[in-house]
Amino acid sequence: MLRVGENGAGKTQIMYGANMSYSQIQKYLGFLLSHGLITKVKVGNPSVTYHITEKGKGLLNSIDNMMEMLEFGDGNGA
């Protein structure tokens, strides 16, 4: 969900991009908003766009680093 919101996205775009149901999106958007990982921007009426915050970008970078560390592409089976 954070990755989809990097350039700003509405609920529908996030829902399809994250392959989640509407009820899941509602739940997780609330979580991300309450933890300061995304911000809600009103663009029109009733159009709302969600953008990732600096804190959210930091979390994404940490996840990317962890995923990179966990890759086993060296051929040694380690």
N, C-alpha and C positions, 0 to 999 in steps of 0.2 A: 504494500500500500504506500509506503514511503517513496519507493522508487517511482511509482506512477505520479505522485504529487510533486516531483522535483521541478517540473515546469508549470505546475498548477493544473488542477483537474477538478471536474465536478463529480458528484456522487456516482453517476452512471458510468463515467469513464473509469473511475477507480474500481467500481464493481466489476466491470468487464476485464479491466487490466489485471486485477488481482484474482479473478475467477472466484468471486465470492457472491453469496446471496445478499439481498437487500438488508435482511435482518442482521447478517454478519457485519456488513458495512456500517450499519448504524451503531452497533456495539463497539467496533474497533475504532471508528472515527471519534467516538466519545472518549475512548481510552487515550488515543493519540493527542487529542485536543487537551485533555486534562493534564497530560504529562508534558505539554509544551513541545511536542515533536512535530506538530503541524499547526497551522493557523488558518482560520476561516476568513475569507475575504468576500464581501458582498460586491458583486459586479453589476447587478441590476435587480429587478424585482420579478421573480423571487430567486434569480440566479446567484448561486454561491459557488465559489471556487476554493479549494483547499491547497495550501502551499506548504512545503516542508520548511521547517525553521532551521537555524544554525545547529541547534541541539539535535534535531532529526538528522541533519547531514552528518553530524559527528557519529551518531548511532549507525548510520548506513556505512560510513567508513570503517567503523569497528567491525561490523558484520562482514564487510568485504575482506578485511585483513584476516579475520578468523577463517573464512572460507578458503582463502589463499593458503593459509598455514595448514589446513586440513586436507588439501589436495594431495593425492598419491600418484602423481604423474612422473615419478623418477624412474620407473621400471624396475625398482628393487623390491617392490611389494611391501615396502615399509609403511 
